[in-house]
Amino acid sequence: MTQRKRSRSIRNAAIVGVSTALLGVTAPVTASAAGGSTPDALTWSACRGAGLDPRQECATLDVPMDYADPGGPRIEMAVSRIPAEQPGARRGALVLIAGGPGGSSLNDPSGKGRKLPQEVRDTHDLIGFAPRGLAPSTRADCGLEYGDLATSKLRPWPAPDGSIDANLDTARRMSDACARNGGELIKHLSTANEARDIDRLRAALGERRISAWGVSYGTYVGAVYAQLFPHRTDRIVLDSVDNPDPRRVNRGWLAAHEQGVEDTFPHFAAWASEPGNPDRVADRAADVRPMFLRLAARLDREPLPWPGANPEELNGNVLRQTMLDSFAAPSRYPTLARLMRAAAEGTVPPAPQAPPEAVLQNVAAVGAGVLCNDVAWPRSAASYEKDVAESRAAYPLTAGMPRNAMLCAAWPYPPREAPVRITDRGPSNVLLVQNERDVNTPLSGALRMREALGRRAVMVTVDSTGHDAYLAHGNACGDATVSRFLGTGQRPGADVYCR
């Protein structure tokens, strides 16, 4: 393997909003199949890229493309580390698992790893990786049309009248592109395979057990890893937690957005009506919701040209998608408020900057592969039409999108194995941390994960708004509880609520 390949590192890229998502299942791959031959030891060298901690090292690990055929084709997995700062006190490795699907933690040892308490950095190697399919690991690409890379296309927003005909056409077009251009790799992108890759990484690191900090979709990856390899886990933190429902998996995550928006909108409305707020949109919090709904309906009827954006118009669904994106953190509220103010005046702000198209193509392909390979999606247009109509009536802010047909409705490949069922069998070494108001991973889903894990887990619920909980919103109680667990192994004796 060349020095160039070993030292590659991924540039930071915005994650496309595909975080959501047939049952002809082939023979399942068992956890033991992840081993195969013993992985080679990793050869570490300097990482390339700006802004990295000079201590961060990079390497490449070969893993099977298909764990049912461990002697078959191999793919590359880019990994990184910052060694424990006190080698004499070293406990092991803390694997940082990014969200997505389509997110990378390759630069996280130099990024969010710096926020970890000194006790954790002293005792743990911080490990990052780019999951299978995501550059600079062996890359997946569907070759989608540029217009289909718009977030409001990747999330299937219905037409203003509620019709989903165009969404189904888009699903077929995008799925055909993935089948045509995705190669063999696109069939082997899945959460279970990412978990198996992590266990190959554990073995290559020479660790008997690993700790992990998984965020958002990374919580599902972490839970699946802990289910497949329970006795190879040390301290597991699941932060901003996905619902593990094995019947729906990614479909359930998409559907959860309707409740996540309802949970978060009152917080935005209070902020958007505060006196003195330069981005204030209304005098009273009670006026913000009807204003938003009226504005979205008007833009449905009369879109505004928006040169340089994708799509090149501000329509009702682009406004709704901006709401969904902005609710990920209160610091993003001004983006939505400014767009609302401009649209109300018949103008648009400067077009938002997008990552390079190559990055968007790669992230979209990984997201599509995982979302569609993890679980079978319905094929019937009638079932989506019924669900969308019900959602539009009950949750007008999200206009039916959360229950609509993603490209998975036309995915050409049946799942290669059944979804992993998360259970209470395994060591009691999991800590969940969850914000009360989280548009992407609502509290309701975290409670389902808590229920599934049973005695294995304790949950910290944080009185905070936004996506990501630990070290993200300044809640001293929540941060201290998680830090104590990672640093000492001490968990609360029961579930905790942090105001």
Buried (B, 14 or more C-beta within 10 A) or exposed (E): EEEEEBBBBBBBBBBBBBBBBBEEEEEEBEBEBBBBEEBEEBBBBBBBBEEBBEBBBBBBBBBBBBBBEBEEEBBBBBBBBBBBBEEEEBBBBBBBBBBBBBBBBBBBBBBBBEEBBEBBBBBBBBBBBBBBBBBBBBBBBBEBEEEBBBBBBBBBBBBBEBEBEEBBEBBBBBBBBBBEBBBEBBBBBBBBBBBBBBBBBBBBBEBEBBBBBBBBBBBBBBBBBBBBBBEBBBBBBBBBBBBBBBEBBBBBBBBBBBBBBBBBBBBBBEBBBEEEEEBBBBEEBEBBBEBBBEBBBBBBEEBBEBEEBBBEBBBBBBBBBBBBBBBBBBEBBBBBBBBBBBBEEEEBBEEBEBBEEEBBBBBBBBBBBBBBBBBBBBEEBEBBBEBBBEBBEEBBBBBBBBBBBBBBBBBBBBBBBBBBEBEEEBBEBBBBBBBBBBBBBBBBBBBBBBEBBEEBBBBBBBBBBBBBBBBBBEBEBBBEBBBBBBBEEEBEEEEBEBE
